[in-house]
Amino acid sequence: MLDPFDGSAGHGGLVGHGEDRPGAASQAAFLSGGGPTGKFQRKGEQSVEKMSELRQSYALLLGCLIEAKSSGTLITTKWQYNRISSPTYVRPENGDTSAKMECPRCKQIFTVRVESLKKATVKSRTYTVVGAVLAVSLLVWLPMLVHFGGQTVDEDAASSAILTVGSLVVLTAVSLFVGLPLYLSGRKYSGIKKLRLVKSDGSVSMLTRGHKLP
Ligand SMILES: [Zn+2]
């Protein structure tokens, strides 16, 4: 297989490899930096996604806006994701560190915060587990809601029935709108965050116009 960006310490510096969408970019990351194991190949697309999975060394994915079309109120954007690797991209032992990268397309310099492997792993697992528990608890709340919501009660029991149903509605909503997103964000949590633009005068800006992390 052609392997121009093998992520090894040999080539040095910053390299980028562009694709149109995050999925393709992770696939590119997989194809280019996946290493010798057959593990990822066997497990297919899902494991490709998990390439952002946590290791001591890492690669950065930077989205660069290549097109924004507006038709009426709808704005469609097209992002190019570049994979940027460097031998210096190693997570700290503890806490956070910052890393620099250059957008291969527009040559702007950015920084990100990178968490230690331990910290990122703990966060990823916590979000995944708590999210999964919340999401699965939907299987408890929803049938209860259907059961209690469909009951007719006499006036004496009405207020407690309303309270019960109300609580179940809240629990169902939390499971659905907090649990599921939490689970998904835990699954792809990389511990790489806080993209900042380094301006020409050396100051750092939160406005990263046209750039984002995946
Ligand atoms: Zn760019």
Residues whose N, C-alpha, C, O or C-beta is under 5 A from the ligand:
A	BS01	ZN	C64 C103 R105 C106
